Amino acid sequence: MSAQKLSNRRILIVATDGFEQSELLVPQQELTDLGATVHVASPKSGSIKGWNHTDWGQSVKVDLALSDADAKDYDALVLPGGQMNPDALRLEPDAIALIKAFAAAGKPVAAVCHAPWLLIDAGLVKGRKVTSWPSVRTDLANAGGEVVDESAVVDRGIITSRKPEDLHDFVAAIASQLA
């Protein structure tokens, strides 16, 4: 896919401390390489710290406050996983409201690994085909999702993926929804 494919697209990543490092950095870099403008929003200002498999990883600059993020300013929303990040974000009313706003506007919402927890809290799982990290799948099924074991799943604007090893398929699915 050429860089021009997404040159007019703006993508928002929402995360906080404890995001799985690769699940933010890989989509951020690959979507930027495809020509998109990518911003990071967080309830925390300055920077947020990633989790790299078993220990703290790199910090990432926060571009805007979660409370200032508006779905009308972006074409898609990306939600990285890690255990800590989505578990903290699901307690942030601004995060859930933003996810709902993207979905209501018909804009892609992409969640990887543990981040589909956020889709549950936003009421976006029932009746959709979804995937996630194995420990989240029962939660998705209990929320009414049709859970599958695939690297990337797209169902009516909701994109889900299982794990860091699936990130290239995850980004490709996001790009295909925006191209």
Secondary structure as GFF3:
##gff-version 3
##sequence-region A 1 179
A	DSSP	three_ten_helix	3	6	.	.	.	ID=ss1
A	DSSP	beta_strand	10	14	.	.	.	ID=ss2
A	DSSP	beta_strand	19	20	.	.	.	ID=ss3
A	DSSP	alpha_helix	21	33	.	.	.	ID=ss4
A	DSSP	beta_strand	37	42	.	.	.	ID=ss5
A	DSSP	beta_strand	47	52	.	.	.	ID=ss6
A	DSSP	beta_strand	55	61	.	.	.	ID=ss7
A	DSSP	beta_strand	64	65	.	.	.	ID=ss8
A	DSSP	three_ten_helix	66	68	.	.	.	ID=ss9
A	DSSP	three_ten_helix	71	73	.	.	.	ID=ss10
A	DSSP	beta_strand	76	79	.	.	.	ID=ss11
A	DSSP	alpha_helix	84	89	.	.	.	ID=ss12
A	DSSP	alpha_helix	93	104	.	.	.	ID=ss13
A	DSSP	beta_strand	109	112	.	.	.	ID=ss14
A	DSSP	alpha_helix	116	121	.	.	.	ID=ss15
A	DSSP	beta_strand	129	130	.	.	.	ID=ss16
A	DSSP	three_ten_helix	134	136	.	.	.	ID=ss17
A	DSSP	alpha_helix	137	142	.	.	.	ID=ss18
A	DSSP	beta_strand	146	147	.	.	.	ID=ss19
A	DSSP	beta_strand	152	155	.	.	.	ID=ss20
A	DSSP	beta_strand	158	161	.	.	.	ID=ss21
A	DSSP	three_ten_helix	164	166	.	.	.	ID=ss22
A	DSSP	alpha_helix	167	178	.	.	.	ID=ss23
###
